[in-house]
Amino acid sequence: MKFHFNEILLWMKNGNIRRLKFKPNKVNVITGGSITGKTVIWGIIEYCLFGSDPRIPEKIINENVEWYGINFCINDKTFTICRKSISDDGTISDNYYFSGSGEIPEIPEKSINEDELKSLIDVEFDIHDKVVIPYGGKTIKQGTKISIRYFLLFNSQNENTIVNSETFFDKQTESRYKEALDRIFDLSIGIDSVEGTLIKEHINKLTTELRRIEKKITAYDKETRLFEQNMQQVIKRAKEHGLLSDIPSDFDTELRQLKEVVYQQTKILPSTQVNEYDQLEKRHWELSRQIKKFRRFEREYNNYKAVLEQNEDSLRPINYIHKNYSEIIDVPLVLEFVGQLKNELTSIKQAITKQTPVRISVKNKISQLTSELKTIETEMEKYPQRIEALSGDQEKYVLIGEIKTKLEFYEKKWEDENPDSSVKFLKKDITELEKKLGNREEKKAAVLRLLEELIQVYLDQAGDALENYKGYRAAFDYRDKFLKLQEPHSTKVERVVGSSSNHLFLHLSLFLGLHELFIRQKIPYIPAFLFLDQPSRPYYDNSKEKINDRHKITTAFTILNNFITRIREEIQSEFQFIVVEHIPKEIWEENNLQNIHLVEEFIGENKLIREEDKLN
């Protein structure tokens, strides 16, 4: 996006107009002492661009200003935006003046409301209804349109941020802006596109629907099993009262027969043959008897083993006698007796420790018989336990009515069609959309590598100013949006880099790398300018009002100067800096930094609000 400021304007309450003029493709510097109004410059820009929490002090500044204004070029068009000053009670104004031709009025008057003006500016920033927050947070809702205010996070380094060791972006103590940075970052650096964001949003919706249906299918399967169990009880009761044949059949057949009896009054004669149930009952008795016998055998076998263990204990002294006294016992009969006892002890040990085939076979047999017994019991449950004759038609119809009510209750939940078919189509749609989206992780890795490559350009230019970290490589922490330094030929990464001077060069390198990336990626949402509030902060002695390290601040301004040249000559694009400073103009004049333009020196009586601008 082509963008640069031409002027900042203040319409004073005494009728004067205060104007600060800037040049494109320059490092525009406003330098001077403390408490001269330099820092307020960014607050004025933000206020004119729909700021809701202006950093404009009432004393001296706002109490003397009637209207604030900015005149700027965007995409080869010139616009003027003016906003009425803040009221005495701190209420921000919704009175705006706008000129699409860049006209600067003698006295601004309200000509447009804020929503209309936002819509016009959004068009130039290519922000439309599809440029939305990709996922929600505590303060930001998913799908809401991205505000220009969020993209301006990439355009400033205020006095609290420019040498901050904990964060690289303004307003990260405000939850709304902290959440916004995470949610717009991928779109801002070109990892995502609007089209890709829409595809991801569609994928998320389909995935949510897929999960909902899969949960429904799981519930369906569970309820189907429960339905069958409940209906088995209903079928069993119908059999007990002679409404259904007592010969077991598969569930679906018995359910169909039950519906015929209930809904069509079909008469199904109950079976008078009980041979099958008798056979099951007989087999149940046989199995129970066999299991009982095998378990008795198992108990007796265990008792036998226990006796062997007791005998082993009583024979253990024989081992000791045989081992320690066999050489001194010379009576043959005694030695023979001890040897026989030792052999018996060995046999007992083997019998105890050996897992005999008989024991294994008994356990297996008990397991098989128990399993068959459970199967028989399940089959027997299908038969009515008793047959109760109905005394007449009235009792019969009452029973049919009860069964009908239960049947309708259990079936009511599943009148909807089975959702299985939807899963196949949803998975197919998600796969096709993911193909259109491409391999996002590969693209993300490529963009971040490019960002680190561009940052490295400016770290290398810092050179000796980084002291012990000269030659370190850029290591951008994507999750925390934080620039670290990696030791050469090592995996060691440094987050803490010592002095505020080092942090200054990290901030400059990151933001220059980001803006070169925006320009190379042709990102339409980020205007090509950067506001810097006192880069000399690490080197300025407030008490003496002088610079302690001219070499390092000269290095910083040389980097800014070279950036303008690089953007113009190598990329053939445009960029603008607005820098408020304490440093004297000799810093750049002595070093022949051609891209630096002095806007004004706030020295003596020359301040943002001069004596002649104050309301008497």
BELNORWO-V654689 format. One record per run of one state. SS is the DSSP state (h for helix, s for strand, l for the rest). FROM is the first residue (numbers start at 1). LEN is the number of residues. Records with the same first field share a line. If there is no record, write none. Layout:
SS->FROM-LEN ; FROM-LEN
This chain:
l->1-2 ; 13-4 ; 22-5 ; 33-7 ; 49-13 ; 75-2 ; 85-11 ; 100-12 ; 113-1 ; 125-7 ; 133-12 ; 146-2 ; 155-1 ; 158-17 ; 190-4 ; 241-10 ; 265-10 ; 326-6 ; 354-3 ; 382-11 ; 413-7 ; 438-2 ; 470-3 ; 478-4 ; 487-6 ; 495-5 ; 521-8 ; 534-1 ; 542-4 ; 548-2 ; 571-5 ; 582-4 ; 590-6 ; 603-8 ; 614-3
s->3-10 ; 17-5 ; 27-6 ; 65-10 ; 77-8 ; 96-4 ; 112-1 ; 132-1 ; 145-1 ; 156-2 ; 473-5 ; 482-5 ; 493-2 ; 529-5 ; 540-2 ; 546-2 ; 576-6 ; 596-7
h->40-9 ; 62-3 ; 114-11 ; 148-7 ; 175-15 ; 194-47 ; 251-14 ; 275-51 ; 332-22 ; 357-25 ; 393-20 ; 420-18 ; 440-30 ; 500-21 ; 535-5 ; 550-21 ; 586-4 ; 611-3
